[in-house]
Amino acid sequence: MKSIIVSVLFAFLIILLNGCGNNCRTPKETLDAFVAMDKGLNDALVQIEQQNEMIYQEFEKQYQLSKKKVEKWKKLADAVKLKSEKLSNGINDIKVKIIKEADENMSLFLKDGIMKVDAIKIASKDNIDFPKKVLFDDAAGSLLRKKMENYHEFLEKILLDNKADEEIIQKIKLLLNTGNHISEDGEEITWEEYLFEGMPLISVIAMLTKIQLDVRIAENLVTLFFMRQISGDDHFSFKLEALVLSKATEIIEGSDYQAEIFPAVFDTLVRPDIYIGDYNPETFELGKNAIKINILNNGRGRYIIKDPSLGEHTYKGFIKLSTPLVDKYYPFEGKYRVLPRK
């Protein structure tokens, strides 16, 4: 859902900019919107990369437990990891080249050995010449399209060879679509022309970040498909944690306590059920006071306690994830303190 919303926002802003034309100055508010969007996309990118790394670590654990059973899926996962990292890093390199072309080195910083772009520090946010030089004059845009097409074909072949359902294949196709578009003049234009031609530098940076995110989401979908083949066939336990994220563990009397509860790795194809209250820790049978909480579009459950009483409070529950052959349960506990008003 988040990816769809981002795509709609990008489409709106691109239409707005295309309607403006190459000779008009992009409003500051629009430039600022792209800065904010790039930050949100980068935050999501970090999160999905962390999730993917946890999946690869789990493959390694399961491989050590049963090499013969897991070897096929681990090899496929390793191949997907290598291809995904290479493509995502290549997209990042394009961003860095644009920034260097613009002589905006102050907006570059090093993280984990990789050069990154801090969009808020870019001075020439509305410049259209530097992205044009890299993406069209130097042909980085058309080369990226070909790499995206190769990556899509690579993932699709793996999924088809291993009899993945149509839903995941269509999701990958939507994420990695590089088809032509029709311009306002009714002419057919390429993917890279539609996304980047005549666009201000900051919008190009944000769009490239979105493409990185799409690649990592596709990687996530495919590797989770591999993991389900292990857990569904052999009842392996995917040893995740249930996480509790609260805005504050200490609140003032009269305030509401709020927390979000979610599995450490969120599978976009498996929707969790989250329960709070007493339960049998062996059978996970619910007690009389147990409740099921609502799940947000991001796969997290939101737990709200209205105006709790003074003092220390604890609560517990579990997350239930259903796989084709077995249900899996992940217990959690939370605590908070209500302080008196001064």
Secondary structure as GFF3:
##gff-version 3
##sequence-region A 1 342
A	DSSP	alpha_helix	2	20	.	.	.	ID=ss1
A	DSSP	alpha_helix	28	65	.	.	.	ID=ss2
A	DSSP	alpha_helix	67	101	.	.	.	ID=ss3
A	DSSP	three_ten_helix	105	107	.	.	.	ID=ss4
A	DSSP	beta_strand	108	111	.	.	.	ID=ss5
A	DSSP	beta_strand	114	117	.	.	.	ID=ss6
A	DSSP	three_ten_helix	119	121	.	.	.	ID=ss7
A	DSSP	alpha_helix	129	132	.	.	.	ID=ss8
A	DSSP	pi_helix	133	137	.	.	.	ID=ss9
A	DSSP	alpha_helix	140	161	.	.	.	ID=ss10
A	DSSP	alpha_helix	166	175	.	.	.	ID=ss11
A	DSSP	beta_strand	181	182	.	.	.	ID=ss12
A	DSSP	beta_strand	188	189	.	.	.	ID=ss13
A	DSSP	alpha_helix	191	196	.	.	.	ID=ss14
A	DSSP	alpha_helix	201	234	.	.	.	ID=ss15
A	DSSP	beta_strand	242	246	.	.	.	ID=ss16
A	DSSP	beta_strand	250	252	.	.	.	ID=ss17
A	DSSP	beta_strand	257	263	.	.	.	ID=ss18
A	DSSP	beta_strand	273	276	.	.	.	ID=ss19
A	DSSP	beta_strand	291	292	.	.	.	ID=ss20
A	DSSP	beta_strand	301	305	.	.	.	ID=ss21
A	DSSP	beta_strand	311	322	.	.	.	ID=ss22
A	DSSP	beta_strand	327	339	.	.	.	ID=ss23
###
